[in-house]
Every structure is written in structure tokens, then in C-alpha cells.
Amino acid sequence: MEENLNLLVACFSAIAASCAAFATFLGWIENRKLRKAQTEPFVDIKLEVMPESISWIRLKISNLGLSPALELKFEFRSHEFSNEKVAEKVIDIFTTLRFMREGLNYLSHGDSRYSNFVNLLENTEARGFDVKEFLNTTLIVRVEYKDRFDAQYSAEFIIAMNELEGDYRIGESFGDQIIEQLKNTNMNLINLKTEHQMFRNEFEKTHRDWTEIELEQKLAFLKKQRAISESLRQSLENVKYQKVDKKPSIHQLRKKMK
């Protein structure tokens, strides 16, 4: 009986020692993974609204790891549920910068690079798609890179433009911001057109000959001044009228040069 009890205790001791050794081994593996994660690069790609305007959209490429990423390569493709033609136009805008097409040699830890931006206030025809088509677009971006020990890494990111619909600035939604900026842009264009027309009218008045209507208006003004002078019993000899020196037109200058 005593021998069986000793054997049972020895078995339990062996099992406990084995469990402790296994737990130590698992802890060593986890610590190794943790140390590796703390010393390897991690490249993240996300959609970002630029701080200058809520209608300027770009991609932000960041190294969130604790070591530099080397020889970065980017590959873009359309998501299966997106309009392929619109997605290609969006990709063309994002990849205008050279490093987005040909890759990046070095990205230090904590550093970020930015793609070209999509301007949602730009003319739809010049951009190739409208705001609704842009928000319905989803891209897949694959990035490949190495660490300083030549270990290879890769990751894919799904960039869904419709996630911007929930973005806001100081109480205003993304759509409201775009509409407001479009209104401001339209108003600026109207003001610019009005000022240009006013400048053109003044320029023509100075550089062209008198029209019949302008002569009649000038004559009516002179008659009014004469009537005022006569009512005040002023001598008409002392009344002086300002002469308007008109600059010759281009055609008149050409005639003089001949």
C-alpha cells in the first residue's frame, strides 16, 4: 500500500514538473514573439482627410513598428464590388507620386508618407467621377517590404471610401462640408466674373471712341451744368469742363505706326 502511494506521488510530481516545463516553454515562445513584434516593422495604410480641407482625400502610409521598413512595394486593385473604371481613375490619382508607383526604399519607424490627394471640389469632368461614385469605391492595397535582416513581410488593406461618410468637422458632416465649399467656390466664381465684367467695361470706356448714347449723356450733363450756372448768375466764361483724354485704341496706334 505504501509503495503504491509513493508511486502515485511520484507520478503526480512528474506530471506537475512536465506541466511546469511546458508552461515555461509556452512563456518562452510568447516572449520571443513579443520581442520579435517589438523589433520588426509594421506598415499601415489608411484613408485620411487632409487637415486643410475635408474635401481633400489621400492615403497615409505609416510605419507603426519599432524598426525601419525597407524596399516597400505597393500594388493597387479594385474591389470586386466596385466600379472598375472609377476605381482605376481613383488609383491613377493616388499613384501620381513616383514612390507610389515604383516603391519606397526606406521608411523609418514612426514615419509617414502620403499619396497624391483626390479633390472632391474639382470639376467632375476633369476628375472623371463624381462624389457619389467616389464614395462607392473600394480599393485593395497590397504592400510588401523587408526588415533589416531581409525578412519578408506583406499585408493587404481594404480602403473603403464610404467610411468617410461619417466624418465631420466642428459639428458639420462630410456632405455638408462639401456642399458649403461648393457654394463658396461658386460664389467666388460669380464675384470674379462680375469684377472682370466691370473691369472690361471701364477699359472699353477708356480705350474706345464715344458712342452716340455717351455723347447724348455728356451733352445732357453740360446743359444741366449750364442751367445751374445761369440760375446762380455765374459767368459762363468762368465755367470750365474737364477734358477727357482718351487713349488711342490698338487699331489707331497701328495706323499711326504705318
HUGITA-V846299 format. One record per backbone hydrogen bond with DSSP energy under -1.0 kcal/mol. CO is the residue of the C=O (numbers start at 1). NH is the residue of the N-H. Records with the same first field share a line. If there is no record, write none. Layout:
CO: NH + NH
//
This chain:
1: 5
2: 6
3: 7
4: 8
5: 9
6: 10
7: 11
8: 12
9: 13
10: 14
11: 15
12: 16
13: 17
14: 18
15: 19
16: 20
17: 21
18: 22
19: 23
20: 24
21: 25
22: 26
23: 27
24: 28
25: 29
26: 30
27: 31
28: 32
29: 33
30: 34
31: 35
32: 36
33: 37
34: 38
40: 66
42: 64
44: 62
46: 60
48: 58
53: 56
55: 120
56: 50
57: 118
58: 48
59: 115
60: 46
61: 113
62: 44
63: 110
69: 107
70: 146
72: 104
73: 144
75: 142
77: 140
79: 82
83: 87
84: 88
85: 89
86: 90
87: 91
88: 92
89: 93
90: 94
91: 95
93: 96
94: 116
98: 101 + 102
99: 103
104: 72
105: 71
107: 69
108: 111
111: 63
113: 61
118: 57
119: 122
123: 127
124: 128
130: 134
131: 135
132: 136
134: 137
137: 161
138: 79
139: 159
140: 77
141: 157
142: 75
143: 155
144: 73
145: 153
146: 70
147: 150
151: 147
153: 145
155: 143
157: 141
159: 139
160: 163
161: 164
162: 165
164: 167
167: 174
169: 172
172: 169
173: 177
174: 178
175: 179
176: 180
177: 181
178: 182
179: 183
180: 184
181: 185
182: 186
183: 187
184: 188
185: 189
186: 190
187: 191
188: 192
189: 193
190: 194
191: 195
192: 196
193: 197
194: 198
195: 199
196: 200
197: 201
198: 202
199: 203
200: 204
201: 205
202: 206
203: 207
204: 208
206: 247
211: 215
212: 216
213: 217
214: 218
215: 219
216: 220
217: 221
218: 222
219: 223
220: 224
221: 225
222: 226
223: 227
224: 228
225: 229
226: 230
227: 231
228: 232
229: 234
230: 233
235: 238
249: 253
250: 254
251: 255
252: 256
253: 257
//
